Amino acid sequence: MSTNQRFNITTFTNPGGQQVWRVQGRKTDGQRVRENFQTQTDAKTRKSALEIEAMNRSIGVAVKQTRLTDEQLGQAEAAFLKLSGKLLLPAVEYYLKHGCSTAVDITIRAAVQQFLAAKATQKRLRQRTLQDYRSRLNPLMEFYGDRTLSLISRADLETLIFKPEQAADTANGNRRVLHALFAWCAKQDFLQVNPVSKIPTTARDDKEPEIMTVAEVKLLFHAAMTLKDGVMLPYAVLSLCMGLRPEEVVRLDWKHIDLEQRIIRIQGEVAKLRQRRIVEMPGHTADWLRTCLGKTIMPNNKRRYWDTVRRLAGFKGSWFKKGDEKLKEWPQDVVRHTAISYHYALGNNEGKTAQWAGNSPETVHRYYKGLVMPNDAQEFWALKPTDFDMSVCGQNQPGSCG
């Protein structure tokens, strides 16, 4: 047996229920070693000393006079090995000047649980954000939950962040959550450095967003108006005419909507990243919202109702249903992309559209410029509820309006 295989470190739960790190193996004379340590650092130090002792015995190291104890001598020899030929004294001076790491080894599972518990106590953290943390950290717990934090490598983390055929936004989202976790661990002295900090973000794909044509918008409005007395019409109007994000609509209340001044106040508790903004109602948005008065902005069973609206408008639902194979795909975030594109085409003002949508001017310029012709934009914003003759529009005949 080679000396570097003589001893190993394992985790062990003692009879009192406490997890310790056990160094075990056999010395060159056959004596069995089985020693427990409170921290992994102490276990690693002892393992290095035992390996050096075994190596010295195997090659017959000459006895030299020293004032160091056997334990101190073992640690000194282990330090020289870790320095890989570098001088020991400068390393000691650096240690004395900058201090030592107070990192404590705990398992990844325990660190994640403590991290999520700490985040859950933050009053301004939304439940959706907390759920995003949980879902993105599940793979880390599944594959490396029993490993100690100090043993997680950059390569391990990269396999969790970058997956085949995965969108750049998804990879960057994985990196963002892992970075938050390990940054928190460093603040708690569980780690000395954040291993995710050296992993670069993925360049986003400059894929042109998919939007709806004016004809498709008419179909969607018609479907929203006819389904159960317009139960989803407020959501359709606020999404298509105001460009609000789904989570912003969910948190919106009629008290935030001022039909006289034709504005909607997006408060900090509603807006993404807590960015308050006042959104002006373009076109006939106020007329659309007046037809919605008395209706719940976000009804129960919203997902099921919205899927029905989509299917009536000729698009697939969020889950497969018989007959969906004949329908068109529903692009991700297509309603918000449509609203922003038509708003930009109407005024051709990046800054104004960015403020209206809660985006940056750079994002508007990069993704939404040139997607809509000016005449289509005028037709879009000219749409009003009275254009839809409900005596002619049949609920099961999408396309009969406009």
Secondary structure as the mmCIF struct_conf table of DSSP 4:
data_model
#
loop_
_struct_conf.conf_type_id
_struct_conf.id
_struct_conf.beg_label_comp_id
_struct_conf.beg_label_asym_id
_struct_conf.beg_label_seq_id
_struct_conf.end_label_comp_id
_struct_conf.end_label_asym_id
_struct_conf.end_label_seq_id
HELX_RH_3T_P HELX_RH_3T_P1 THR A 3 GLN A 5
BEND BEND1 ARG A 6 ARG A 6
STRN STRN1 PHE A 7 THR A 13
TURN_TY1_P TURN_TY1_P1 PRO A 15 GLY A 16
BEND BEND2 GLY A 17 GLY A 17
STRN STRN2 GLN A 19 ARG A 26
TURN_TY1_P TURN_TY1_P2 THR A 28 ASP A 29
BEND BEND3 GLY A 30 GLY A 30
STRN STRN3 ARG A 32 PHE A 37
BEND BEND4 GLN A 38 THR A 39
HELX_RH_AL_P HELX_RH_AL_P1 GLN A 40 ILE A 59
TURN_TY1_P TURN_TY1_P3 GLY A 60 GLY A 60
HELX_LH_PP_P HELX_LH_PP_P1 VAL A 61 VAL A 63
BEND BEND5 ARG A 67 LEU A 68
HELX_RH_AL_P HELX_RH_AL_P2 ASP A 70 LEU A 83
TURN_TY1_P TURN_TY1_P4 SER A 84 GLY A 85
BEND BEND6 LYS A 86 LYS A 86
HELX_RH_AL_P HELX_RH_AL_P3 LEU A 88 HIS A 98
STRN STRN4 THR A 107 THR A 107
HELX_RH_AL_P HELX_RH_AL_P4 ILE A 108 ALA A 120
TURN_TY1_P TURN_TY1_P5 THR A 121 THR A 121
TURN_TY1_P TURN_TY1_P6 LYS A 123 ARG A 124
BEND BEND7 LEU A 125 LEU A 125
HELX_RH_AL_P HELX_RH_AL_P5 GLN A 127 TYR A 144
TURN_TY1_P TURN_TY1_P7 GLY A 145 ASP A 146
BEND BEND8 ARG A 147 ARG A 147
STRN STRN5 THR A 148 THR A 148
HELX_RH_3T_P HELX_RH_3T_P2 LEU A 149 LEU A 151
HELX_RH_AL_P HELX_RH_AL_P6 ARG A 154 ILE A 161
TURN_TY1_P TURN_TY1_P8 PRO A 164 GLU A 165
HELX_RH_AL_P HELX_RH_AL_P7 ALA A 168 LYS A 187
TURN_TY1_P TURN_TY1_P9 GLN A 188 ASP A 189
BEND BEND9 PHE A 190 PHE A 190
BEND BEND10 GLN A 192 VAL A 193
HELX_RH_3T_P HELX_RH_3T_P3 PRO A 195 LYS A 198
BEND BEND11 ILE A 199 ILE A 199
HELX_LH_PP_P HELX_LH_PP_P2 PRO A 200 ASP A 205
HELX_LH_PP_P HELX_LH_PP_P3 LYS A 207 GLU A 210
HELX_RH_AL_P HELX_RH_AL_P8 VAL A 214 THR A 226
HELX_RH_3T_P HELX_RH_3T_P4 LEU A 227 ASP A 229
TURN_TY1_P TURN_TY1_P10 GLY A 230 MET A 232
HELX_RH_AL_P HELX_RH_AL_P9 LEU A 233 LEU A 240
TURN_TY1_P TURN_TY1_P11 CYS A 241 MET A 242
HELX_RH_AL_P HELX_RH_AL_P10 PRO A 246 VAL A 250
TURN_TY1_P TURN_TY1_P12 ARG A 251 ARG A 251
HELX_RH_3T_P HELX_RH_3T_P5 TRP A 254 HIS A 256
STRN STRN6 ILE A 257 ASP A 258
TURN_TY1_P TURN_TY1_P13 LEU A 259 ARG A 262
STRN STRN7 ILE A 263 ILE A 266
TURN_TY1_P TURN_TY1_P14 GLY A 268 VAL A 270
BEND BEND12 ALA A 271 ALA A 271
HELX_RH_3T_P HELX_RH_3T_P6 LYS A 272 ARG A 274
STRN STRN8 ARG A 277 GLU A 280
TURN_TY1_P TURN_TY1_P15 GLY A 283 HIS A 284
HELX_RH_AL_P HELX_RH_AL_P11 THR A 285 ARG A 290
TURN_TY1_P TURN_TY1_P16 THR A 291 GLY A 294
BEND BEND13 LYS A 295 LYS A 295
BEND BEND14 ILE A 297 MET A 298
TURN_TY1_P TURN_TY1_P17 ASN A 300 ASN A 301
HELX_RH_AL_P HELX_RH_AL_P12 LYS A 302 LEU A 312
TURN_TY1_P TURN_TY1_P18 ALA A 313 GLY A 314
STRN STRN9 PHE A 315 PHE A 315
BEND BEND15 SER A 318 TRP A 319
TURN_TY1_P TURN_TY1_P19 LYS A 322 GLY A 323
HELX_RH_3T_P HELX_RH_3T_P7 ASP A 324 LYS A 326
BEND BEND16 LEU A 327 LEU A 327
STRN STRN10 LYS A 328 LYS A 328
HELX_LH_PP_P HELX_LH_PP_P4 GLU A 329 GLU A 329
TURN_TY1_P TURN_TY1_P20 GLN A 332 ASP A 333
HELX_RH_AL_P HELX_RH_AL_P13 VAL A 334 GLY A 347
HELX_RH_AL_P HELX_RH_AL_P14 GLU A 350 ALA A 357
TURN_TY1_P TURN_TY1_P21 GLY A 358 GLY A 358
HELX_RH_AL_P HELX_RH_AL_P15 PRO A 361 TYR A 368
TURN_TY1_P TURN_TY1_P22 LYS A 369 GLY A 370
BEND BEND17 LEU A 371 VAL A 372
HELX_RH_AL_P HELX_RH_AL_P16 PRO A 374 ALA A 382
HELX_RH_3T_P HELX_RH_3T_P8 PRO A 385 ASP A 387
BEND BEND18 PHE A 388 PHE A 388
TURN_TY1_P TURN_TY1_P23 MET A 390 VAL A 392
TURN_TY1_P TURN_TY1_P24 GLN A 395 ASN A 396
TURN_TY1_P TURN_TY1_P25 PRO A 398 GLY A 399
#
